[in-house]
Amino acid sequence: MAEPEMDGTARIAVADSLVRDKAALNGSQRIATAVPARPEMGGGEGVLLRVRTLLPEFTGALQRVAEQVLADPAAASRATIVELAERSGTSPATITRFCRAVGFDGYADLRLGIAAETGRARSAGWTVDIGREIQPNDPLERVLGQIMAADTRAMHDTAALLDLGEVERAAMAISAAPRVNIFGASGSALVGEEMQFSLHRIGIPVWAWTDVHNGLASAALSRPGDVALGISHSGETGETIELLAEANSRGATTIALTSFPRSPLAELADIVLLTATQATTFRPDALSARHPQLVVLDLLYVAVAQRTHERSHAAFQRTAKAVHGHKAAKDS
């Protein structure tokens, strides 16, 4: 018996239902922590990363404290609890609540954590001045330094945030998948097409979809064993959620690449790969997310190639031979 057709509203309702079901079954463990529990994320490691990850969930006074800490972490590490409360327009009690919200027992522990992190940034050659606005008349040398510092920091934060066990699970699923669908919109679509190109070169049957209708048609044909990868920095892109939900409902293994572990896309997915960002002027979070996303997907691609070594090697040889005649002839 043929299944009834669903309009866009019905599909969104299905997506919302799947997200709620996923949260009820296994989302509570993710919701309990801001980021996946990893040994190196304790103490002073990744404090600012933790604050950035939680920032969208903070409101009112807690949000003002978080923004003040991120705007000038070095000053926050030196400030007393009263000084930080005055700078953020809050109270010492709010600062204490903020400390607990990001996983510290008290303000002293938070200060030590921030101080240790900013100290590592200086010793690694990063500028703590990452948050400085890039002005229209800034020389390109200064702009280059800001971009390099921001991207370097984002890469290190992503490495600290990424759960390699999840990467392993994703690589195993893709290696064995009869079909891989990649979904993304706007900038995420460009990242998805890059991943499609890489996997295609090693013989993985993979498609990257940017059109919602075509993507839905492909997702609807998914079967158990297939893989669907959804890419969204915010994890809140409605089209990507809808596409991943459709594939999920057909039994495909779903993977989310996002910067927010509590986002709807992350809650829907079987496997979550997290990235970190460092925004600069003219490069807000959504744009600055591209390089960390590409690094994570490159790691995933290499992990897949490792697990399909013989097939990948043979595919590289055949594709190189096929295009060799189209390369410009070298001078003798």
GIQUI-V940150 format. One record per backbone hydrogen bond with DSSP energy under -0.5 kcal/mol. CO is the residue of the C=O (numbers start at 0). NH is the residue of the N-H. If there is no record, write none. Layout:
BEGIN
co:nh
CO:NH
CO:NH
END
This chain:
BEGIN
co:nh
6:10
7:11
8:12
9:13
10:14
11:15
12:16
13:17
14:18
15:19
16:20
17:21
18:22
19:23
20:24
21:25
21:26
22:26
22:27
25:29
26:30
27:31
29:32
37:40
38:41
41:44
43:46
45:49
46:50
47:51
48:52
49:53
50:54
53:56
53:57
54:57
58:61
58:62
59:63
60:64
61:65
62:66
63:67
64:68
65:69
66:70
67:71
71:75
72:76
73:77
74:77
74:78
79:83
80:84
81:85
82:86
83:87
84:88
84:89
85:88
90:93
90:94
91:95
92:96
93:97
94:98
95:99
96:100
97:101
98:103
99:102
105:109
106:110
107:111
108:112
109:113
110:114
111:115
112:116
113:117
114:118
115:119
116:120
117:121
118:122
119:123
120:125
121:124
126:129
127:130
128:131
132:134
134:137
138:141
138:142
139:143
140:144
141:145
142:146
143:147
144:148
145:149
146:150
147:151
148:152
149:153
150:154
151:155
152:156
153:157
154:158
155:159
156:160
157:161
161:163
162:165
162:166
163:167
164:168
165:169
166:170
167:171
168:172
169:173
170:174
171:175
172:176
173:176
178:226
179:206
180:228
181:208
182:230
184:187
185:188
185:189
186:190
187:191
188:192
189:193
190:194
191:195
192:196
193:197
194:198
195:199
196:200
197:201
198:201
198:203
199:202
203:205
204:179
206:181
206:208
208:183
210:214
211:215
212:216
213:217
214:218
215:219
216:220
217:220
218:221
222:225
225:224
225:252
226:180
227:229
227:254
228:182
229:231
229:256
230:184
232:258
234:264
235:237
236:240
237:241
238:242
239:243
240:244
241:245
242:246
243:247
244:248
245:249
246:249
246:251
247:250
250:224
252:227
253:269
253:270
254:229
255:257
255:272
256:231
257:274
258:260
259:262
262:266
263:267
264:268
270:255
271:273
272:257
279:282
282:279
283:286
283:287
284:288
286:289
287:291
288:292
289:293
290:294
291:295
292:296
293:297
294:298
295:299
296:300
297:301
298:302
299:303
300:304
301:305
302:306
303:307
305:308
307:311
308:312
309:313
310:314
311:315
312:316
313:317
314:318
315:319
316:320
317:321
318:322
319:323
320:324
322:325
323:326
END
